[in-house]
Amino acid sequence: MSSNTFQTRYSRIHNMRSLFSLFSSDLAIDLGTANTLVFAHNKGIIVNEPSIIAVNKITNEVEAVGKEAKEMLGRTPGNIVAIKPMKDGVIADFRHTEKMLNYFIQKAHNRKMMVHPRIVIGVPSEITQVEKRAVMDSAYRAKASEVHLVEQAMVAAIGAGLPITEAGGNMVVDIGGGTTDIAVISLAGIVYSRSVRMAGNQMDESVITYLKRKYNLLIGERTGEQIKMQLGSAYPLDKPLSMEVKGRNLIEGVPKTITIDDSEIREALSECISTIINAIRVALERTPPELSADISDRGIVLTGGGALIKNLDKRIREETGLPVSIADDPLASVVLGTGKMLSDFNLLRKISID
């Protein structure tokens, strides 16, 4: 066969392959406690919605998923419940996680029914076999053809652009909604990893408890989250902040508005933040000395929504004496890193934890 014919045949196969990858429906999913993000091959992030599903108790029909369902949180009539099927980074409610995943996969493929994508999902590092099984089963039931699991801290490091395949220590702290994942990574492997169930959701709860105790004011989950996002800080701010909070007075039972400032919320969050900093300390103590030297040069990278707590980087810098930086897009680090796996199956093979 002449080299010319071979060339044509090769390019035809190559074109078919690139055509196939164009239609390839592979997805990377960050199935988070607070938000679910979906990344499609060649398209980028196509779904970024709260991990909440609203279900009609009488008919068992799904009324809303994601943003619409979040709007309903704390405001539903008796026959509709808004459910958060993920708790502490793992599936707490199997049936509803499956429905929610199904919805997000359909949405990613513009409601096409016949799609069977290969899916890569990020999970917390200290997940049990049973919890792993639950995530995989949910994805298979939502019509996936293959499912691969990767550790969140590892993909967060990839998403934050760390050189994880080199022989050098990288430390990443991924503060999500349900868990904070800490990992020391070198040569595309995890040298030390730890997952603590202290993250964004526990911070929201601390804010709710604090206001109940100090002002007898009852607020809902969404308000707690808004206060944390607007006022939450780990270290005194240059300019004090305050905001009005509406809730229900527990003693008189009537709606009430109060004004709170950042120092109160700092006090409310202090225990959560100390827990995270202690976990970072333990990780640094358990790291082999050669890698510790690398970390003291490169520092710690923060990812996840919790990285956006004001001055958290400053506080960690103060307590560890190490340089601390925040990833460019902390909320999307995990899904961006997972998305890179779709085009790099060799790396996926190295780091998947099936």
Phi, psi and omega in degrees: 000129182293152183298334181295312180298318179302316180301312182297316181297317181299314183293328178295315178298317181299318179295319179299319181296318181289330177293319179297317182291339178290321180272356186299136189255020184301141181230148171246132184235131171256096183275087187267164178294320183264314181227150174247129178241140179237132181243129179252144180304130180070359182243336183090200183284120183246346175224132174214093186222158178298144179278071182223143179227134179255126186236141176276120186292332184281310185266348183068013179281150175278120182275321181199156178225149173074228186303314182299319182292327180293322178301330183278345185306122179078004183231014187274148172289172187304327186272354178243132176240138175264120186246138171257101188285349179256136177223133181052039176078359180232169184284122178259333183228099190299311185300315184283332176296318180299316179296319182294315179299315180304315181299314183292324179293317178299318182297320180296330181255028180051044175065020177287134186274332191270015185272133176236084187282157167275136186233136174246127183237135176274133179230158178298155187289329183262040182281141182277167178303318183296317181293323177300312181304316183298318180295314182295316179299318180300317182292320178295321180289336176273023172075032175279148178271326176219146177230130176237138177253140176229153181284134184304315184298322180296311182288332177296321179295319179294317181295331180276000176082023179281146180280073191288341183275351180280163177275075179202148183281131173237134178244128180236140177237111183255107183261102184264213179271318184254330182222155170251120181254127180242134179214146171249123189239138174209143179050046178057023177229159180265120181276320178214135173217150182211141179237121177248139183275062178217110184201207187308315183295320179293328177295317178302316181295323178297322179294316181299313181297318182299314182291328179293317183288316187278322186242004187054035182251127180261123177236163181270176182299317184295320179294319179303317180294319180298318180297316181300316183292323183277320187248344187301130177210159183249357187204142183312139183272158177293318181242122180298147179239151173213162177207159177272138179235130179254138178198200180245131177287124186290334183275312182271343178074014181247157177299144183214148177241133176231165175248130179237158180239175187296330183293326179293318181289329175298320178295318181297324185270354190303320182293318179300315184291322177298320180300316181295317181293323177297320179296324178294319179300314180300317180299319180293324179292328184270359184277134178304144187305321180301318182286328177301320180298318178297318183294324181292338175277310188276331180084192185250139177251129179260134175227177180086163183301327181295340180294343182275357175298128186303136176061016178295320179299321181296317182295317180294321178300316181298317187278335184251341183074013181254154174293139181232132177230159180252136179301156183302315180231079190303325183292333184256001184306313184297314183288328178292319178294320179294322179298326180295334180295331184296330181256002180226076185292337177294316179293322179301316180300323181292320190252357182287153188242032184297000000 
